Amino acid sequence: RESLDGPCYLARRYGCLPVYLDGFSLTPETFDLVPLDMLNTVVVLAPNESIAYPRGAVLMYSAGWIR
């Protein structure tokens, strides 16, 4: 889903969670350019589960980032 801040993942209980790739916020222009087969790990943080992401977030990490 698109929001004013960029793409977000609509989670039923938590609303629209912002999406990050390798620590960087995705923009609407770059979101469609990310091939899903490059992702190694996806983490969903609910609101207030992290100090760094108080609104919650969907964190996607590529294999290169994890190494």
C-alpha angles and dihedrals in degrees: 000000000000123000132175090265095049135271119349137180114241108225116183099228099031106040120226112349118200117243124230131186117204090340097311126108113245120234124214089252095054100037095081091047094064110099109217092220090067091064118101102174136017121193124188115204119194119218113286094016092107135035090214093053107032093166091051126249149207107239117197121189129193123216090253092057094051095052 
